[in-house]
Amino acid sequence: MARRAVLKCLFDIGCQPRQIFEIRMTITTANNAPVEMAASVNTLVDVLRWRAEHQPDRVAFRFLSDGEAETGLLTYAQLDRQAKSIAASLTKKCQPNDRALLLYPPGLEFIAAFMGCLYARVIAVPLYCPRFNRDDPRIRAVTENSETIVALTTGEQLEKMEKQLHQAPYLQQLHRIATDCLPDHAAEWHAPRISGADLAFLQYTSGSTSTPRGVMISHDNLMANEQMISHAFDWHEKSAVVSWLPVYHDMGLIGNTLQPIYAGVPCVQMPPASFLQHPVRWLNAITKYRGTCIGSPNFGYDLCVRRVRREHLPAIDLSHVDLAYCGAEPVRQDTLQRFSKHFEQCGFSEKAFYPCYGLAEITLFATGGAKAEPPAIKMVKSSALEEHIVRDPDDTVDVRSLVGCGHAWLDEQIVIANPETSMPCKPEQIGEIWIKGPHVATGYWNDDAKTEQTFAAYLADSGDGPFVRTGDLGFLKDRELFITGRLKDLIIIRGRNHYPQDIELTVERSHPALRSGRGAAFTVDVAGEDRLVIVHEIERDHDGFDQVELIGDIKTNVASGHELMVHAVALVRFASMPTTTSGKIQRHACRAAFLRDELSLYAQTPDVSREILAED
């Protein structure tokens, strides 16, 4: 804590983030021995080159291909050399600021390729590895929108790609390079002149409420956000990250891949599928590598509680975990409590939980609290939320618990604004979260109209701005940010506002057969009137229940808890709900599938006629 106090004092007396970073680099070098910076550090390329020079043999990444056995390792020197070699090859095919599609399976090859793009001043476009037996609309849309000219992947994946190009003709026009098969061209690399305003990569949004858009992240944006994360997470000489998150998504890429490079913290990674199949693998890896920093959306922690059996617990040691961030929106108190209780005997402390908030449009991280303090919980009057008002509860029935997601960091500014009038909200009012700071992206690629709409918001009373409009609803209480929902997902029936996640939680609690975090509540138009529809996934291996009775219980619980009549209930098969690449439910896609009768149904309300449902 002494080191943290020193850094806080530097910030309090007016040191700029760059100065704090350079001092921090001196404090957190290998073996905690001071090393003076040889040159200014302006980009992540400078950071990795500095580490390769001063900490060449220090392990940066380990990879567990099956979630258990260590099959790959990269030191800073090795990563730097691979990045230089890839960059030298890229410059033969690309001009500065050309776009490169990254189509990698889980593994260390992605990290080398991403850094190679930065070293070549080529704009990386991270995506998941396609399935070559069918067309992928998302990859096609991203390829066409970003106007990429080269696709990077592994030799094994390239062989599959070449055999199936008829399934993806949009890839035929690209230069296709297997980066793990390239000869060593590191000696041919020449450092490009990189400006902080240059784009580092395009971060395509997950598409939970709309079609994916390419968020333009500059080198300055990236460095500013990594500074914020480093300051908030308070790394120390024993810090270590253990991650299962996909590296092509912002949380896994910026939080668990680039941040470890920035902070000089070792990271152990495994494929997401290894975790999803057997969550205990993640916990065993945390135990083996003495992970101090872990992170997951809500569903990952819930999955551990459901799938990690009691007999596994004696071998699990989570006592060294001092930061377990949860980035789902909104963070659920039930999730934190269940995980803490389930793994208490493994040494896990509830104080390690670190609820935070972020989005692609601000690079990643927006808010987080003080490390090693219990999450802030705010009890509010549930019915008042319908009027976008924050009130303390006056009974034990009409109450909802909200988990605070921390406060702004460094140069960031957060305001709560009325989304219709652009006026600042009063402290007791819920409004749209607006954010301003050096980590806010420069806009959307090839979409000037949406960029103007999202990234150029100004307060009506003062003219202060520009802010980015997040599309999220919430309020500030004593600087703590509380998220209440998504603006576009808000359910309005007979003039009353209802947050879909509240209804979905009520439904989930109706029966153990209903899968946690895998429900969607939305409205459809029935004869000119909005009616409520519930779609929810059934747990795997749950067949022993009365379907009619369960649907009836859902309707009764929603009616009693929210004073709403449910028009239709659709129970769908395990793992069939439309989700984003980061695991969030796509309510709009779910609604569209319901209207088109394309859900993988397990059971449904018997008297629903889609002929009277009008699609927007």
Secondary structure, DSSP 8 states (H G I E B T S, - for coil): -HHHHHHHHHHHTT--HHHHHHHHHHHTSGGG-----SS---SHHHHHHHHHHHSTTSEEEEEETTSSSEEEEEEHHHHHHHHHHHHHHHTTT--TT-EEEEEE-SSHHHHHHHHHHHHHT-EEEEEE---TTS--HHHHHHHHHHT--EEEE-HHHHHHHHHTGGG-GGGTTSEEEEGGG----GGG-------TTSEEEEEE---SSSS--EEEEEHHHHHHHHHHHHHHHT--TT--EEE-S-TTSHIIIIIIIIHHHHHT--EEE--HHHHHH-THHHHHHHHHTT--EEEE-HHHHHHHHHHS-GGGGGG---TT--EEEE--SS--HHHHHHHHHHTGGGT--GGGEEEEEE-GGGSSEEEE--TTS---EEEEEGGGGGGTB----SSSSSEEEEEB--B--TT-EEEEE-TTT--B--TTB-EEEEEESTTS---BTT-HHHHHHHH-B--TTT----BEEEEEEEEEETTEEEEEEETTT-EEETTEEE-HHHHHHHHHTT-TTEEEEEEEEEEEEETTEEEEEEEEEE-TT---S-HHHHHHHHHHHHHHHHS--EEEEEEE-TT-S-B-TTS-B-HHHHHHHHHTT-S-EEEE-TT--GGGEE--
